[in-house]
Structure formats: structure tokens, C-alpha cells
Amino acid sequence: MRRLYFLVPDAGTARKIVDDLLLARVQERCIHVLARRGKPLEHLPEASLLQKTDFVPGAQRGLAMGGAVGALSGLVAVAVSPASIVIAGGIILGSALAGAAFGVWIGGMVGMNVPNTRLAQFAEAIERGQLLMMVDVRAGQVHAITERIASCHPAAEARGTEPIIPAFP
């Protein structure tokens, strides 16, 4: 999946683009609209917390750091106490998994309180009142969808493509 970014001037234009995307068989769950705080979206598919915040990158960092700290603490626990190889392996694995789970939880909570750093380049335009449309499409559809929006909706400004997005947000 690839994420396409478009800046549109108003909700009416965004509604027309959403309708056109639906006709092009892009599912509504793959369309996300972000506006400045307090601006009504008029039944447009609003971006969720996963798109608005750094939850996913924070959880990924927490997974890596928590797993590493957990594995190190398991190694220290095994070094301090005499244990057989089987038990030692279980202790290291268990502490690494517990550390990773704790890290994902803490990293995700921290990430939910941080605005999405990938969207920082659009912050000024959003504050001026424009809407940011994020459209998730298969790699083979990128050119066709971009061309369709450019030809049918000249007010929409194509602002790039994110190469790879996670499957779950």
C-alpha cells in the first residue's frame, strides 16, 4: 500500500474527490481527511488517531528498546543466579518478551501525545484552512489515482506519495 497526499481548499472539493475515489473503487476506510482543530468536516472520513499522531513509530521504538532492555535484564538475572541452560533461555526469552510488551505500551502512549511527524510539512497549510487528504492505494493504482484527481479536480494539489505504509492503520 502507498499513501497519496493531497491538499484541497475546502470541504466541498474534498467531498467531490471522495465521491470520485469511491467510484474508482477506493474503499472509504482508505481515505483520511485532516483539518485544523475545530473545522467541521461535513461527513468526510476523518483521520483517526493513528494518522494524526506518532503512535505507530512510538510503538515501534518502544518494541525495540523494551525488547533490548528486557533481554539484557534477563542476561543479568541468569548471570547472577545459577540456572540450567533451559531455564536460563526461558528467563532471557520471557524477560525480552515482557520488556518488548512494556515498551510497546509505553512507546504507544507517548506517541499518541505527539503530532504525526510525517505530517509536519503540511501543518502550515492545514492551519491556513486547507484540508489534507491521505489516500491509501495499492502500488499499481498510484499513477491512475493521481492522474484522475489531477484531471478532474484542478483545485487539489498533489503533495507526494509515502512509499510504504503499515497494513493496519
C-alpha positions in Angstrom: 0.0 0.0 0.0 1.1 3.5 -0.8 -0.3 6.7 0.8 -1.0 9.7 -1.5 -1.2 13.2 -0.1 -3.4 15.9 -1.5 -4.2 19.4 -0.2 -7.6 20.7 -1.0 -9.0 24.2 -0.4 -12.4 23.3 1.2 -14.8 20.6 2.3 -16.9 20.8 -0.9 -13.9 19.9 -3.1 -12.9 17.2 -0.7 -16.4 15.7 -0.8 -16.2 15.6 -4.7 -12.8 13.9 -4.5 -14.1 11.3 -2.0 -17.1 10.6 -4.3 -14.7 10.2 -7.3 -12.4 7.9 -5.3 -15.3 5.8 -4.3 -16.3 5.5 -8.0 -12.7 4.5 -8.7 -13.2 1.6 -6.2 -11.0 3.1 -3.4 -12.6 2.0 -0.1 -13.8 4.7 2.3 -11.6 3.2 5.0 -8.6 4.0 2.9 -9.4 7.7 2.7 -8.5 10.0 5.6 -9.1 13.8 5.8 -7.3 16.0 8.3 -8.3 19.6 9.0 -7.3 22.2 11.6 -8.9 21.8 15.1 -12.5 22.9 15.2 -13.1 22.9 11.4 -16.1 20.8 10.6 -15.5 18.0 8.1 -19.1 17.7 6.9 -19.4 13.9 6.8 -15.9 13.4 5.3 -13.9 10.3 6.5 -11.9 11.9 9.3 -8.3 10.8 10.0 -8.0 8.6 13.2 -5.5 8.9 16.0 -3.2 6.5 14.1 -2.9 9.0 11.3 -2.9 12.2 13.5 -0.3 11.0 16.0 3.1 9.3 16.2 1.5 6.2 17.8 2.9 3.6 15.3 6.5 5.0 15.3 6.4 5.3 19.1 5.3 1.8 19.5 8.0 0.5 17.1 10.7 2.4 19.1 9.2 1.0 22.3 9.3 -2.5 21.0 13.0 -2.3 20.0 14.1 -0.6 23.2 11.9 -2.6 25.6 13.0 -5.9 24.0 16.6 -5.0 24.3 16.3 -3.9 27.9 14.3 -7.0 28.7 16.9 -9.3 27.1 19.7 -7.5 29.0 17.9 -7.8 32.3 17.3 -11.5 31.6 21.0 -11.9 30.9 21.9 -10.2 34.2 19.4 -12.4 36.1 20.9 -15.5 34.6 24.4 -14.3 35.4 23.6 -13.6 39.0 21.8 -16.8 39.8 23.0 -20.3 38.8 20.4 -21.8 36.4 20.4 -24.6 33.9 20.7 -23.7 30.2 17.0 -24.5 29.5 15.8 -22.4 32.4 18.3 -19.6 31.5 16.9 -19.5 28.0 13.4 -19.2 29.3 14.3 -16.4 31.6 16.0 -14.4 28.9 13.2 -15.0 26.4 10.5 -14.2 29.0 12.2 -11.0 30.1 12.7 -9.9 26.5 9.0 -10.5 25.7 7.9 -8.7 28.8 10.2 -5.8 28.1 9.0 -5.6 24.5 5.4 -5.6 25.6 6.0 -2.9 28.2 8.0 -0.9 25.6 5.2 -1.1 23.0 2.7 0.1 25.6 4.8 3.0 26.9 6.0 4.0 23.4 2.5 3.9 22.0 1.2 6.1 24.9 4.0 8.6 24.4 3.4 8.6 20.6 -0.3 9.3 21.0 0.6 12.6 22.6 2.9 13.7 19.8 1.6 15.0 16.4 2.5 12.9 13.4 6.0 14.0 12.4 5.3 12.8 8.8 2.6 15.5 8.5 4.7 18.4 9.8 5.3 19.6 6.2 1.5 20.1 5.9 1.0 21.9 9.2 1.1 25.4 7.8 -1.4 24.7 5.0 -3.7 23.0 7.4 -3.6 26.0 9.8 -4.5 28.3 6.8 -7.7 26.3 6.4 -6.8 23.7 3.7 -7.7 20.1 4.2 -5.1 17.3 3.9 -6.4 14.2 2.2 -4.5 10.9 2.7 -5.5 8.1 0.3 -4.2 4.6 0.7 -4.0 2.7 -2.6 -2.2 -0.3 -4.0 1.2 0.4 -5.6 -0.3 -0.3 -9.1 -3.0 2.3 -8.6 -0.8 5.3 -7.6 -0.4 6.8 -11.1 -4.0 6.2 -12.1 -5.5 7.7 -9.0 -3.1 10.7 -9.0 -3.9 11.4 -12.7 -7.7 11.0 -12.1 -7.6 13.6 -9.2 -5.4 16.0 -11.1 -7.6 15.9 -14.2 -11.0 16.0 -12.5 -10.1 18.3 -9.6 -7.6 21.0 -10.5 -8.0 22.7 -7.1 -6.5 19.7 -5.4 -2.7 19.9 -5.1 -0.8 16.6 -5.2 1.8 16.7 -2.5 3.6 13.4 -2.8 3.5 9.7 -2.1 4.6 7.9 1.0 6.5 4.8 -0.2 5.2 2.2 2.2 2.6 2.3 4.9 1.8 -0.3 7.5 -1.2 -2.6 6.7 -3.1 -2.0 10.0 -3.6 1.8 10.3 
